[in-house]
Amino acid sequence: MPWKLIGRRVDVRSTATVVQVFHEGQLVKTHAALEQGKRTDRGDYPPEKIAFQMKTPLWCRTQASEVGDRCREVVDQLLEVNALYRLRAAQGILGLRKKYSDVRLEAACAKALSVGDPSYRTIKGILIAGTETDPEPETGDAGAAAFLHGPEGLFPTDIPTQTLGGLHQDQGHHDAEETVR
């Protein structure tokens, strides 16, 4: 029945072939009867629900192109495989335009692509944190402490070993004496 009648009292008449809905004595909807399942007329949805259903992959790509190249790239990647299952994520990214500007959304998409995670969740997190314009960390150690002596300095190549009969001398008498001490 039409969305404007949700929560209101209606009368329904059902026959073997037709279902009719009446409000205050006036016929407002007629459906062909089905043995099972349901049938919904798109005209019965509120306008915002119809708009959501009209946001097809083509619509998403067009809107993403208006935002910018990086946004279009994110949406294209999302809709490349299993478009129907990932359509909601693409719509969600484009829905971020309502709260954030196109410039910020484009920057967040670019950042998400650069870190290798162009998902709705990542893009939204970048926008919430306001880090879309932060410079990317430099490649390399990024200021982290490091052991700079190389692997040779970590493990000595000549290690004396001890056997049942005493000390086995791999490197000579001097190394063995230091081990015993």
PyMOL CGO cylinders between C-alpha atoms (Angstrom):
from pymol import cmd
from pymol.cgo import CYLINDER

trace = [
    CYLINDER, 0.00, 0.00, 0.00, 1.17, 3.59, -0.44, 0.3, 1, 1, 1, 1, 1, 1,
    CYLINDER, 1.17, 3.59, -0.44, 3.73, 4.77, 2.13, 0.3, 1, 1, 1, 1, 1, 1,
    CYLINDER, 3.73, 4.77, 2.13, 1.59, 7.71, 3.17, 0.3, 1, 1, 1, 1, 1, 1,
    CYLINDER, 1.59, 7.71, 3.17, -0.87, 5.26, 4.73, 0.3, 1, 1, 1, 1, 1, 1,
    CYLINDER, -0.87, 5.26, 4.73, 1.67, 3.53, 6.98, 0.3, 1, 1, 1, 1, 1, 1,
    CYLINDER, 1.67, 3.53, 6.98, 0.29, 3.52, 10.51, 0.3, 1, 1, 1, 1, 1, 1,
    CYLINDER, 0.29, 3.52, 10.51, -3.25, 4.33, 9.39, 0.3, 1, 1, 1, 1, 1, 1,
    CYLINDER, -3.25, 4.33, 9.39, -6.24, 2.06, 9.49, 0.3, 1, 1, 1, 1, 1, 1,
    CYLINDER, -6.24, 2.06, 9.49, -7.18, 0.58, 6.10, 0.3, 1, 1, 1, 1, 1, 1,
    CYLINDER, -7.18, 0.58, 6.10, -9.68, -1.97, 4.89, 0.3, 1, 1, 1, 1, 1, 1,
    CYLINDER, -9.68, -1.97, 4.89, -8.60, -4.81, 2.60, 0.3, 1, 1, 1, 1, 1, 1,
    CYLINDER, -8.60, -4.81, 2.60, -10.81, -6.86, 0.29, 0.3, 1, 1, 1, 1, 1, 1,
    CYLINDER, -10.81, -6.86, 0.29, -9.33, -10.02, -1.15, 0.3, 1, 1, 1, 1, 1, 1,
    CYLINDER, -9.33, -10.02, -1.15, -10.72, -12.30, -3.83, 0.3, 1, 1, 1, 1, 1, 1,
    CYLINDER, -10.72, -12.30, -3.83, -9.13, -15.18, -5.70, 0.3, 1, 1, 1, 1, 1, 1,
    CYLINDER, -9.13, -15.18, -5.70, -7.78, -12.77, -8.32, 0.3, 1, 1, 1, 1, 1, 1,
    CYLINDER, -7.78, -12.77, -8.32, -7.52, -9.30, -6.73, 0.3, 1, 1, 1, 1, 1, 1,
    CYLINDER, -7.52, -9.30, -6.73, -6.48, -7.59, -3.48, 0.3, 1, 1, 1, 1, 1, 1,
    CYLINDER, -6.48, -7.59, -3.48, -7.91, -4.11, -2.91, 0.3, 1, 1, 1, 1, 1, 1,
    CYLINDER, -7.91, -4.11, -2.91, -6.93, -1.59, -0.23, 0.3, 1, 1, 1, 1, 1, 1,
    CYLINDER, -6.93, -1.59, -0.23, -9.39, 1.07, 0.95, 0.3, 1, 1, 1, 1, 1, 1,
    CYLINDER, -9.39, 1.07, 0.95, -8.78, 4.09, 3.16, 0.3, 1, 1, 1, 1, 1, 1,
    CYLINDER, -8.78, 4.09, 3.16, -11.79, 5.92, 4.57, 0.3, 1, 1, 1, 1, 1, 1,
    CYLINDER, -11.79, 5.92, 4.57, -13.99, 4.18, 2.02, 0.3, 1, 1, 1, 1, 1, 1,
    CYLINDER, -13.99, 4.18, 2.02, -11.86, 5.21, -0.97, 0.3, 1, 1, 1, 1, 1, 1,
    CYLINDER, -11.86, 5.21, -0.97, -10.02, 2.62, -3.10, 0.3, 1, 1, 1, 1, 1, 1,
    CYLINDER, -10.02, 2.62, -3.10, -6.31, 3.46, -2.90, 0.3, 1, 1, 1, 1, 1, 1,
    CYLINDER, -6.31, 3.46, -2.90, -4.58, 0.36, -4.29, 0.3, 1, 1, 1, 1, 1, 1,
    CYLINDER, -4.58, 0.36, -4.29, -5.37, -2.71, -6.33, 0.3, 1, 1, 1, 1, 1, 1,
    CYLINDER, -5.37, -2.71, -6.33, -3.03, -5.70, -6.75, 0.3, 1, 1, 1, 1, 1, 1,
    CYLINDER, -3.03, -5.70, -6.75, -3.40, -8.94, -8.63, 0.3, 1, 1, 1, 1, 1, 1,
    CYLINDER, -3.40, -8.94, -8.63, -3.54, -11.74, -6.06, 0.3, 1, 1, 1, 1, 1, 1,
    CYLINDER, -3.54, -11.74, -6.06, -0.48, -14.01, -5.81, 0.3, 1, 1, 1, 1, 1, 1,
    CYLINDER, -0.48, -14.01, -5.81, -0.43, -17.55, -4.50, 0.3, 1, 1, 1, 1, 1, 1,
    CYLINDER, -0.43, -17.55, -4.50, 2.76, -16.83, -2.60, 0.3, 1, 1, 1, 1, 1, 1,
    CYLINDER, 2.76, -16.83, -2.60, 5.39, -14.13, -2.34, 0.3, 1, 1, 1, 1, 1, 1,
    CYLINDER, 5.39, -14.13, -2.34, 4.83, -10.42, -2.49, 0.3, 1, 1, 1, 1, 1, 1,
    CYLINDER, 4.83, -10.42, -2.49, 4.60, -7.68, -5.05, 0.3, 1, 1, 1, 1, 1, 1,
    CYLINDER, 4.60, -7.68, -5.05, 5.51, -4.08, -4.40, 0.3, 1, 1, 1, 1, 1, 1,
    CYLINDER, 5.51, -4.08, -4.40, 4.81, -1.17, -6.66, 0.3, 1, 1, 1, 1, 1, 1,
    CYLINDER, 4.81, -1.17, -6.66, 7.74, 1.30, -6.71, 0.3, 1, 1, 1, 1, 1, 1,
    CYLINDER, 7.74, 1.30, -6.71, 5.19, 4.10, -6.60, 0.3, 1, 1, 1, 1, 1, 1,
    CYLINDER, 5.19, 4.10, -6.60, 4.25, 2.97, -3.09, 0.3, 1, 1, 1, 1, 1, 1,
    CYLINDER, 4.25, 2.97, -3.09, 7.72, 3.76, -1.72, 0.3, 1, 1, 1, 1, 1, 1,
    CYLINDER, 7.72, 3.76, -1.72, 8.60, 7.14, -0.17, 0.3, 1, 1, 1, 1, 1, 1,
    CYLINDER, 8.60, 7.14, -0.17, 10.65, 9.39, -2.49, 0.3, 1, 1, 1, 1, 1, 1,
    CYLINDER, 10.65, 9.39, -2.49, 13.97, 8.77, -0.66, 0.3, 1, 1, 1, 1, 1, 1,
    CYLINDER, 13.97, 8.77, -0.66, 13.58, 4.99, -1.05, 0.3, 1, 1, 1, 1, 1, 1,
    CYLINDER, 13.58, 4.99, -1.05, 12.84, 5.33, -4.76, 0.3, 1, 1, 1, 1, 1, 1,
    CYLINDER, 12.84, 5.33, -4.76, 15.92, 7.54, -5.13, 0.3, 1, 1, 1, 1, 1, 1,
    CYLINDER, 15.92, 7.54, -5.13, 18.02, 4.88, -3.39, 0.3, 1, 1, 1, 1, 1, 1,
    CYLINDER, 18.02, 4.88, -3.39, 16.78, 2.20, -5.77, 0.3, 1, 1, 1, 1, 1, 1,
    CYLINDER, 16.78, 2.20, -5.77, 17.51, 4.39, -8.75, 0.3, 1, 1, 1, 1, 1, 1,
    CYLINDER, 17.51, 4.39, -8.75, 21.19, 4.71, -7.75, 0.3, 1, 1, 1, 1, 1, 1,
    CYLINDER, 21.19, 4.71, -7.75, 22.44, 2.15, -10.23, 0.3, 1, 1, 1, 1, 1, 1,
    CYLINDER, 22.44, 2.15, -10.23, 26.11, 1.37, -10.99, 0.3, 1, 1, 1, 1, 1, 1,
    CYLINDER, 26.11, 1.37, -10.99, 25.90, 3.79, -13.92, 0.3, 1, 1, 1, 1, 1, 1,
    CYLINDER, 25.90, 3.79, -13.92, 24.56, 6.53, -11.63, 0.3, 1, 1, 1, 1, 1, 1,
    CYLINDER, 24.56, 6.53, -11.63, 27.37, 5.83, -9.13, 0.3, 1, 1, 1, 1, 1, 1,
    CYLINDER, 27.37, 5.83, -9.13, 30.05, 6.08, -11.81, 0.3, 1, 1, 1, 1, 1, 1,
    CYLINDER, 30.05, 6.08, -11.81, 28.60, 9.36, -13.10, 0.3, 1, 1, 1, 1, 1, 1,
    CYLINDER, 28.60, 9.36, -13.10, 28.45, 10.87, -9.61, 0.3, 1, 1, 1, 1, 1, 1,
    CYLINDER, 28.45, 10.87, -9.61, 31.98, 9.66, -8.81, 0.3, 1, 1, 1, 1, 1, 1,
    CYLINDER, 31.98, 9.66, -8.81, 33.28, 11.31, -11.99, 0.3, 1, 1, 1, 1, 1, 1,
    CYLINDER, 33.28, 11.31, -11.99, 31.79, 14.60, -10.79, 0.3, 1, 1, 1, 1, 1, 1,
    CYLINDER, 31.79, 14.60, -10.79, 33.78, 14.28, -7.55, 0.3, 1, 1, 1, 1, 1, 1,
    CYLINDER, 33.78, 14.28, -7.55, 37.09, 13.47, -9.26, 0.3, 1, 1, 1, 1, 1, 1,
    CYLINDER, 37.09, 13.47, -9.26, 39.34, 10.87, -10.85, 0.3, 1, 1, 1, 1, 1, 1,
    CYLINDER, 39.34, 10.87, -10.85, 40.34, 9.12, -7.59, 0.3, 1, 1, 1, 1, 1, 1,
    CYLINDER, 40.34, 9.12, -7.59, 36.72, 8.81, -6.47, 0.3, 1, 1, 1, 1, 1, 1,
    CYLINDER, 36.72, 8.81, -6.47, 35.81, 7.38, -9.86, 0.3, 1, 1, 1, 1, 1, 1,
    CYLINDER, 35.81, 7.38, -9.86, 38.70, 4.91, -9.55, 0.3, 1, 1, 1, 1, 1, 1,
    CYLINDER, 38.70, 4.91, -9.55, 37.45, 3.76, -6.11, 0.3, 1, 1, 1, 1, 1, 1,
    CYLINDER, 37.45, 3.76, -6.11, 33.88, 3.31, -7.37, 0.3, 1, 1, 1, 1, 1, 1,
    CYLINDER, 33.88, 3.31, -7.37, 35.10, 1.49, -10.49, 0.3, 1, 1, 1, 1, 1, 1,
    CYLINDER, 35.10, 1.49, -10.49, 37.13, -0.91, -8.33, 0.3, 1, 1, 1, 1, 1, 1,
    CYLINDER, 37.13, -0.91, -8.33, 34.14, -1.56, -6.07, 0.3, 1, 1, 1, 1, 1, 1,
    CYLINDER, 34.14, -1.56, -6.07, 31.77, -2.23, -8.95, 0.3, 1, 1, 1, 1, 1, 1,
    CYLINDER, 31.77, -2.23, -8.95, 34.26, -4.23, -11.02, 0.3, 1, 1, 1, 1, 1, 1,
    CYLINDER, 34.26, -4.23, -11.02, 33.31, -7.58, -9.45, 0.3, 1, 1, 1, 1, 1, 1,
    CYLINDER, 33.31, -7.58, -9.45, 29.93, -8.46, -7.86, 0.3, 1, 1, 1, 1, 1, 1,
    CYLINDER, 29.93, -8.46, -7.86, 28.51, -5.01, -8.60, 0.3, 1, 1, 1, 1, 1, 1,
    CYLINDER, 28.51, -5.01, -8.60, 25.11, -5.77, -7.07, 0.3, 1, 1, 1, 1, 1, 1,
    CYLINDER, 25.11, -5.77, -7.07, 26.64, -6.84, -3.75, 0.3, 1, 1, 1, 1, 1, 1,
    CYLINDER, 26.64, -6.84, -3.75, 29.05, -3.89, -3.63, 0.3, 1, 1, 1, 1, 1, 1,
    CYLINDER, 29.05, -3.89, -3.63, 26.62, -1.28, -4.93, 0.3, 1, 1, 1, 1, 1, 1,
    CYLINDER, 26.62, -1.28, -4.93, 25.64, -0.28, -1.39, 0.3, 1, 1, 1, 1, 1, 1,
    CYLINDER, 25.64, -0.28, -1.39, 29.30, 0.51, -0.54, 0.3, 1, 1, 1, 1, 1, 1,
    CYLINDER, 29.30, 0.51, -0.54, 29.64, 2.66, -3.68, 0.3, 1, 1, 1, 1, 1, 1,
    CYLINDER, 29.64, 2.66, -3.68, 26.42, 4.47, -2.80, 0.3, 1, 1, 1, 1, 1, 1,
    CYLINDER, 26.42, 4.47, -2.80, 27.70, 4.97, 0.74, 0.3, 1, 1, 1, 1, 1, 1,
    CYLINDER, 27.70, 4.97, 0.74, 30.93, 6.57, -0.47, 0.3, 1, 1, 1, 1, 1, 1,
    CYLINDER, 30.93, 6.57, -0.47, 28.97, 8.93, -2.68, 0.3, 1, 1, 1, 1, 1, 1,
    CYLINDER, 28.97, 8.93, -2.68, 26.62, 9.63, 0.23, 0.3, 1, 1, 1, 1, 1, 1,
    CYLINDER, 26.62, 9.63, 0.23, 29.60, 11.09, 2.09, 0.3, 1, 1, 1, 1, 1, 1,
    CYLINDER, 29.60, 11.09, 2.09, 29.27, 14.07, -0.27, 0.3, 1, 1, 1, 1, 1, 1,
    CYLINDER, 29.27, 14.07, -0.27, 26.36, 15.30, 1.85, 0.3, 1, 1, 1, 1, 1, 1,
    CYLINDER, 26.36, 15.30, 1.85, 28.52, 15.72, 4.95, 0.3, 1, 1, 1, 1, 1, 1,
    CYLINDER, 28.52, 15.72, 4.95, 31.94, 16.38, 3.41, 0.3, 1, 1, 1, 1, 1, 1,
    CYLINDER, 31.94, 16.38, 3.41, 32.91, 18.43, 0.37, 0.3, 1, 1, 1, 1, 1, 1,
    CYLINDER, 32.91, 18.43, 0.37, 33.81, 16.90, -2.97, 0.3, 1, 1, 1, 1, 1, 1,
    CYLINDER, 33.81, 16.90, -2.97, 37.38, 18.13, -2.49, 0.3, 1, 1, 1, 1, 1, 1,
    CYLINDER, 37.38, 18.13, -2.49, 37.73, 16.29, 0.83, 0.3, 1, 1, 1, 1, 1, 1,
    CYLINDER, 37.73, 16.29, 0.83, 36.06, 13.16, -0.54, 0.3, 1, 1, 1, 1, 1, 1,
    CYLINDER, 36.06, 13.16, -0.54, 38.40, 13.14, -3.52, 0.3, 1, 1, 1, 1, 1, 1,
    CYLINDER, 38.40, 13.14, -3.52, 41.43, 13.54, -1.22, 0.3, 1, 1, 1, 1, 1, 1,
    CYLINDER, 41.43, 13.54, -1.22, 40.19, 10.73, 1.05, 0.3, 1, 1, 1, 1, 1, 1,
    CYLINDER, 40.19, 10.73, 1.05, 39.70, 8.44, -1.96, 0.3, 1, 1, 1, 1, 1, 1,
    CYLINDER, 39.70, 8.44, -1.96, 43.23, 9.24, -3.15, 0.3, 1, 1, 1, 1, 1, 1,
    CYLINDER, 43.23, 9.24, -3.15, 44.64, 8.44, 0.30, 0.3, 1, 1, 1, 1, 1, 1,
    CYLINDER, 44.64, 8.44, 0.30, 42.65, 5.19, 0.54, 0.3, 1, 1, 1, 1, 1, 1,
    CYLINDER, 42.65, 5.19, 0.54, 43.97, 4.14, -2.87, 0.3, 1, 1, 1, 1, 1, 1,
    CYLINDER, 43.97, 4.14, -2.87, 47.55, 4.97, -1.86, 0.3, 1, 1, 1, 1, 1, 1,
    CYLINDER, 47.55, 4.97, -1.86, 47.36, 2.79, 1.26, 0.3, 1, 1, 1, 1, 1, 1,
    CYLINDER, 47.36, 2.79, 1.26, 45.74, -0.03, -0.70, 0.3, 1, 1, 1, 1, 1, 1,
    CYLINDER, 45.74, -0.03, -0.70, 42.33, -0.10, 1.02, 0.3, 1, 1, 1, 1, 1, 1,
    CYLINDER, 42.33, -0.10, 1.02, 39.74, 1.76, -1.06, 0.3, 1, 1, 1, 1, 1, 1,
    CYLINDER, 39.74, 1.76, -1.06, 36.72, 0.71, 1.00, 0.3, 1, 1, 1, 1, 1, 1,
    CYLINDER, 36.72, 0.71, 1.00, 33.80, 2.70, 2.39, 0.3, 1, 1, 1, 1, 1, 1,
    CYLINDER, 33.80, 2.70, 2.39, 34.96, 2.11, 5.94, 0.3, 1, 1, 1, 1, 1, 1,
    CYLINDER, 34.96, 2.11, 5.94, 38.48, 3.37, 5.26, 0.3, 1, 1, 1, 1, 1, 1,
    CYLINDER, 38.48, 3.37, 5.26, 37.33, 6.45, 3.35, 0.3, 1, 1, 1, 1, 1, 1,
    CYLINDER, 37.33, 6.45, 3.35, 34.81, 7.35, 6.03, 0.3, 1, 1, 1, 1, 1, 1,
    CYLINDER, 34.81, 7.35, 6.03, 37.47, 6.90, 8.73, 0.3, 1, 1, 1, 1, 1, 1,
    CYLINDER, 37.47, 6.90, 8.73, 39.88, 9.16, 6.87, 0.3, 1, 1, 1, 1, 1, 1,
    CYLINDER, 39.88, 9.16, 6.87, 37.21, 11.86, 6.59, 0.3, 1, 1, 1, 1, 1, 1,
    CYLINDER, 37.21, 11.86, 6.59, 36.15, 11.58, 10.24, 0.3, 1, 1, 1, 1, 1, 1,
    CYLINDER, 36.15, 11.58, 10.24, 39.78, 11.81, 11.39, 0.3, 1, 1, 1, 1, 1, 1,
    CYLINDER, 39.78, 11.81, 11.39, 40.42, 14.67, 8.98, 0.3, 1, 1, 1, 1, 1, 1,
    CYLINDER, 40.42, 14.67, 8.98, 43.62, 13.07, 7.73, 0.3, 1, 1, 1, 1, 1, 1,
    CYLINDER, 43.62, 13.07, 7.73, 42.86, 13.18, 4.02, 0.3, 1, 1, 1, 1, 1, 1,
    CYLINDER, 42.86, 13.18, 4.02, 45.32, 16.06, 3.51, 0.3, 1, 1, 1, 1, 1, 1,
    CYLINDER, 45.32, 16.06, 3.51, 48.07, 14.76, 5.82, 0.3, 1, 1, 1, 1, 1, 1,
    CYLINDER, 48.07, 14.76, 5.82, 51.27, 14.04, 3.91, 0.3, 1, 1, 1, 1, 1, 1,
    CYLINDER, 51.27, 14.04, 3.91, 52.04, 10.41, 3.39, 0.3, 1, 1, 1, 1, 1, 1,
    CYLINDER, 52.04, 10.41, 3.39, 54.90, 9.01, 5.47, 0.3, 1, 1, 1, 1, 1, 1,
    CYLINDER, 54.90, 9.01, 5.47, 58.19, 8.79, 3.64, 0.3, 1, 1, 1, 1, 1, 1,
    CYLINDER, 58.19, 8.79, 3.64, 59.20, 5.37, 2.50, 0.3, 1, 1, 1, 1, 1, 1,
    CYLINDER, 59.20, 5.37, 2.50, 61.96, 3.71, 4.45, 0.3, 1, 1, 1, 1, 1, 1,
    CYLINDER, 61.96, 3.71, 4.45, 62.30, 3.58, 8.20, 0.3, 1, 1, 1, 1, 1, 1,
    CYLINDER, 62.30, 3.58, 8.20, 59.91, 6.54, 8.79, 0.3, 1, 1, 1, 1, 1, 1,
    CYLINDER, 59.91, 6.54, 8.79, 62.02, 7.49, 11.79, 0.3, 1, 1, 1, 1, 1, 1,
    CYLINDER, 62.02, 7.49, 11.79, 61.94, 4.09, 13.44, 0.3, 1, 1, 1, 1, 1, 1,
    CYLINDER, 61.94, 4.09, 13.44, 64.99, 2.89, 15.36, 0.3, 1, 1, 1, 1, 1, 1,
    CYLINDER, 64.99, 2.89, 15.36, 67.00, 0.27, 13.52, 0.3, 1, 1, 1, 1, 1, 1,
    CYLINDER, 67.00, 0.27, 13.52, 69.90, -2.10, 14.06, 0.3, 1, 1, 1, 1, 1, 1,
    CYLINDER, 69.90, -2.10, 14.06, 72.40, -0.77, 11.55, 0.3, 1, 1, 1, 1, 1, 1,
    CYLINDER, 72.40, -0.77, 11.55, 75.25, -3.28, 11.90, 0.3, 1, 1, 1, 1, 1, 1,
    CYLINDER, 75.25, -3.28, 11.90, 73.82, -5.80, 9.48, 0.3, 1, 1, 1, 1, 1, 1,
    CYLINDER, 73.82, -5.80, 9.48, 73.22, -9.51, 10.04, 0.3, 1, 1, 1, 1, 1, 1,
    CYLINDER, 73.22, -9.51, 10.04, 76.95, -10.24, 10.40, 0.3, 1, 1, 1, 1, 1, 1,
    CYLINDER, 76.95, -10.24, 10.40, 77.04, -8.22, 13.61, 0.3, 1, 1, 1, 1, 1, 1,
    CYLINDER, 77.04, -8.22, 13.61, 74.08, -10.03, 15.10, 0.3, 1, 1, 1, 1, 1, 1,
    CYLINDER, 74.08, -10.03, 15.10, 75.56, -13.51, 15.15, 0.3, 1, 1, 1, 1, 1, 1,
    CYLINDER, 75.56, -13.51, 15.15, 79.29, -14.25, 15.39, 0.3, 1, 1, 1, 1, 1, 1,
    CYLINDER, 79.29, -14.25, 15.39, 80.39, -16.83, 12.87, 0.3, 1, 1, 1, 1, 1, 1,
    CYLINDER, 80.39, -16.83, 12.87, 82.85, -18.58, 15.18, 0.3, 1, 1, 1, 1, 1, 1,
    CYLINDER, 82.85, -18.58, 15.18, 81.17, -19.99, 18.27, 0.3, 1, 1, 1, 1, 1, 1,
    CYLINDER, 81.17, -19.99, 18.27, 83.01, -22.49, 20.48, 0.3, 1, 1, 1, 1, 1, 1,
    CYLINDER, 83.01, -22.49, 20.48, 80.99, -25.56, 21.32, 0.3, 1, 1, 1, 1, 1, 1,
    CYLINDER, 80.99, -25.56, 21.32, 81.21, -27.75, 24.38, 0.3, 1, 1, 1, 1, 1, 1,
    CYLINDER, 81.21, -27.75, 24.38, 81.34, -31.54, 24.12, 0.3, 1, 1, 1, 1, 1, 1,
    CYLINDER, 81.34, -31.54, 24.12, 81.12, -34.24, 26.75, 0.3, 1, 1, 1, 1, 1, 1,
    CYLINDER, 81.12, -34.24, 26.75, 84.88, -34.51, 26.96, 0.3, 1, 1, 1, 1, 1, 1,
    CYLINDER, 84.88, -34.51, 26.96, 85.42, -30.81, 27.39, 0.3, 1, 1, 1, 1, 1, 1,
    CYLINDER, 85.42, -30.81, 27.39, 85.57, -27.74, 25.24, 0.3, 1, 1, 1, 1, 1, 1,
    CYLINDER, 85.57, -27.74, 25.24, 85.86, -28.21, 21.50, 0.3, 1, 1, 1, 1, 1, 1,
    CYLINDER, 85.86, -28.21, 21.50, 88.11, -25.55, 20.03, 0.3, 1, 1, 1, 1, 1, 1,
    CYLINDER, 88.11, -25.55, 20.03, 86.74, -24.14, 16.80, 0.3, 1, 1, 1, 1, 1, 1,
    CYLINDER, 86.74, -24.14, 16.80, 88.62, -20.87, 16.87, 0.3, 1, 1, 1, 1, 1, 1,
    CYLINDER, 88.62, -20.87, 16.87, 91.75, -21.59, 18.79, 0.3, 1, 1, 1, 1, 1, 1,
    CYLINDER, 91.75, -21.59, 18.79, 92.94, -21.66, 22.34, 0.3, 1, 1, 1, 1, 1, 1,
    CYLINDER, 92.94, -21.66, 22.34, 92.26, -17.97, 23.16, 0.3, 1, 1, 1, 1, 1, 1,
    CYLINDER, 92.26, -17.97, 23.16, 88.51, -18.13, 22.34, 0.3, 1, 1, 1, 1, 1, 1,
    CYLINDER, 88.51, -18.13, 22.34, 88.12, -21.30, 24.37, 0.3, 1, 1, 1, 1, 1, 1,
    CYLINDER, 88.12, -21.30, 24.37, 89.72, -19.73, 27.41, 0.3, 1, 1, 1, 1, 1, 1,
    CYLINDER, 89.72, -19.73, 27.41, 87.35, -16.77, 27.30, 0.3, 1, 1, 1, 1, 1, 1,
    CYLINDER, 87.35, -16.77, 27.30, 84.37, -19.11, 27.06, 0.3, 1, 1, 1, 1, 1, 1,
    CYLINDER, 84.37, -19.11, 27.06, 85.51, -21.07, 30.11, 0.3, 1, 1, 1, 1, 1, 1,
    CYLINDER, 85.51, -21.07, 30.11, 85.85, -17.87, 32.19, 0.3, 1, 1, 1, 1, 1, 1,
]
cmd.load_cgo(trace, "trace")
